[in-house]
Amino acid sequence: MSPPHETPVVVGVDDSQLSMTAVRLAAREAALHSRPLRIVHAFNWVADPSEPMPEEPRKPAEELLDRSIRTAAEAQRQITATSALIEGPVITTLLRESGSAALLVIGDGGLTVNPDVPADSDATAVQIAARAGCSVLVARETLPSTGPVVVGVDGSTSSLGALDFAFDTASRHATDLVVVQVWDPDETTGDLPAEAVGQLAEAVAPWQRKYPSVSVRQQARIGDPEAALTEEASRAEVVVVSARGDEPWRGMLGAVSQAMLYHSPAPVIVVRGSHGLYIQE
């Protein structure tokens, strides 16, 4: 097992322009965490079994990796970047890579292009975010604008892990943090429950002490969690959510994390504990 600081940030690439955005984001995270960057392209060989394996199919893939290395170097000259051309299906390959990665970065595959795509579809980015062995950063078509880190919490243990990740991210990115918790309205008044603000402040306090330089804005509000986070995401540099919220039995991704993958205009980090959740195919 590699020492912690040598565990890489891994980014999966294909021939889309979005992949170069993902490479730039991955290079930034590698630089901010003083980790190496590993660029991976999964390639399924298609050839006539009666003929020798041609060399030509390798050339575009190798050129893609060369371009990715150059893009990473232009974005963050101080990082160490390597590349790997791996034969096999994309999802299987990236899930395997996630088992030994500090962070996996992928493009969203156009998830936000069509808002009517059902959240239970089998989009590649959703499958990987649901099953990876590390946290997953899902890039959008363009690099994010400057803004705060936004994190959603619900009081669950997994959401506190997301809060920890979000504070660390805001600290490393030298930006503000917005913490959002959505409550059901008080049954009597229909307003925000009286205990909401205090409970959110109590949850945030330990991390505020740990990261005193991070400016935090706390939002306790009523309404729909997905809508609240999507609204904040329009002004965010990145949105952080836990893989599963307070109802983990519903699947490997919670409703909020799925909604953010499909509807957040900003990049999304789906946080899970390092390793141990990757499911071998």
Stockholm file with secondary structure:
# STOCKHOLM 1.0

chainA/1-281         MSPPHETPVVVGVDDSQLSMTAVRLAAREAALHSRPLRIVHAFNWVADPSEPMPEEPRKPAEELLDRSIRTAAEAQRQITATSALIEGPVITTLLRESGSAALLVIGDGGLTVNPDVPADSDATAVQIAARAGCSVLVARETLPSTGPVVVGVDGSTSSLGALDFAFDTASRHATDLVVVQVWDPDETTGDLPAEAVGQLAEAVAPWQRKYPSVSVRQQARIGDPEAALTEEASRAEVVVVSARGDEPWRGMLGAVSQAMLYHSPAPVIVVRGSHGLYIQE
#=GR chainA/1-281 SS CCCGGGSCEEEECCSSHHHHHHHHHHHHHHHHTTCCEEEEEEECCCCCTTSCCCSTTHHHHHHHHHHHHHHHHHHCTTSCEEEEEEESCHHHHHHHHHTTCSEEEEECTTTTTCTTSCTTSCCHHHHHHHHCSSEEEEECSSCCCSCCEEEECCSSHHHHHHHHHHHHHHHHHTCCEEEEEEECCCTTTSSCCTTHHHHHHHHHHHHHHHCTTSCEEEEEEESCHHHHHHHHHTTCSEEEEESSCSCGGGCSSCHHHHHHHHHCSSCEEEECCSSSCCCCC
#=GC SS_cons         CCCGGGSCEEEECCSSHHHHHHHHHHHHHHHHTTCCEEEEEEECCCCCTTSCCCSTTHHHHHHHHHHHHHHHHHHCTTSCEEEEEEESCHHHHHHHHHTTCSEEEEECTTTTTCTTSCTTSCCHHHHHHHHCSSEEEEECSSCCCSCCEEEECCSSHHHHHHHHHHHHHHHHHTCCEEEEEEECCCTTTSSCCTTHHHHHHHHHHHHHHHCTTSCEEEEEEESCHHHHHHHHHTTCSEEEEESSCSCGGGCSSCHHHHHHHHHCSSCEEEECCSSSCCCCC
//
